[in-house]
Amino acid sequence: MKNGEHNMPVPRHIAIIMDGNGRWAKKRGLPRTAGHAAGAEAFRRTANYCRSLGVEYLTVYAFSTENWKRSQEEVSGIMKLLGKYLQEALADMEKNHVRFKFFGDLSRLSPELQKLCMEAEKTSSAYHDVQVNFCLNYGGRDEIVKAAQQAAMDVQKGMIQPQDITEVLFSNYLYSKDVPDPELIIRPSGEMRTSNFLLWQSAYSEFVFMDVLWPDFQPEHLDEAIREYGRRNRRFGGV
């Protein structure tokens, strides 16, 4: 079967937990930073393939709030790779027409990286081919807590009343404001947990767990996940 020939509807929004970079490197006797470099290439080809399929939104778990616990060398390597990618993306933006958004607390990043993130969002804001949401210094619980704090502040200011807070209103306080919830969430690497990813947004998402390390993830793996998604009966709590 050729890439994309799954004869199934393509989800409007796909989210991916990019997992397995460190194990990929360890299996090859390489430093973990080499795994993250290979993972960055896997992201490039996956994002390009999603665009060719007509996916409107791609959300990727790039760096979690818990990832700061890793070694300074590994964290620095990840941030360096991200900065390199954003610089290259800015240079190719007019050609690729990818819209960038960042979910997470960027204040902990270096000023240089924060500037690149803001520049990427601003420069790409008019593009409509595909939107890539980078979850960077992101945690699902942290996102919900920050949203609740902001809603409480607005109640305190008299801007809204407690009874005004509905699911729809609360969603507007999240990083994903104006972005539809993902229909499909993919986690490669063989792990079978959500790891604090899009906790609010994934309430009715279909999860596909795959036994392939992220750097080895290919378009045919995405086709396989989409075919599995197409076989699911999505009832949204109904019969």
C-alpha positions, 0 to 999 in steps of 0.5 A: 500500500502506498503512502496515503492510500488508506481509503479512510477519512483523514483526521482534521487534527492529529496530535503526537507524543514524540517518544523514544528518542533516548532509547533509539540512541541507546540501542545504537550506542549513541548519546541521547542528543543523537536520538533527539536529532534523529527525532527532529528529522522524524518530525520534519517528514511527519509534518510534511506528510501530514500537510500532503494528506490535508491535515489542518492541525498537527500538535506535537509534544516537544518538551514537557514541564517534567523534562527539565528533570533531565541532565543539563546536557540533554536539555541544552541539546534539545533547546539547541535543536529547537532553535536550529529548527526554528531558524531554518523554518523562518528561512523557508516560511514563504515556501512551506506556508506552515503556521506556528503556534506554541502551547506552554509556558515559554517564560522559562526558555532563553530570551533568544528562544522566546524571540524565535518562537514569537517571530515564528508565530508572527511571521506565519500568522497569515498562512493557512495550509497547516498549523503546527502546535508545538507543546513546549514547556507544556503540561496538561495539568499545568495548562488547566491550573493556569486557565483556572487561575485566569478565570478566577482573576476575571471573576475577581475583576467582575469581568465574568460571574462564576456561573458563566464558566462553562466548558466552552468559556473555560476552553478559551483560557487554554493554550489551544483556544480556537483550535479544535480538539484532536480526533487522533492522538498517536504515541509511538515507542510502545508506552501506553500512557498519556504523560500529561498531554492535552488532558482537557482536549483529549476527552474524546480523542482516539488513541493509537499506541505504536511499538516503534521508536519515534526516530523510526516513525515513517509515513506508513506508520501514520497511514496505519494509525489513520486506518486504525482511527477509521475503524473506530466507532466514535460515540462521544458518550452516546449509544 
